[in-house]
Amino acid sequence: MKNYLISAPEVVELMGVSESMAYRIIKKCNEELAKKGYITSEVKPQRLIYWKEWQ
């Protein structure tokens, strides 16, 4: 099964940022998802939204 959520350690690895910055990025992604009516996980946003917003 594919994992559709992205974790802070993955954000650190992909973007080369600190862990605290990774959590801030995840928080921002989750806020954007919530505005669009999505149900979010507190620590793992959907991978697709991460790619659209941060790549």
Buried (B, 14 or more C-beta within 10 A) or exposed (E): EEEEBBBBEBBBEBBEBEEEBBBBBBBBBBEBBEEEEEEBEEEBBBBEBBEEEBE
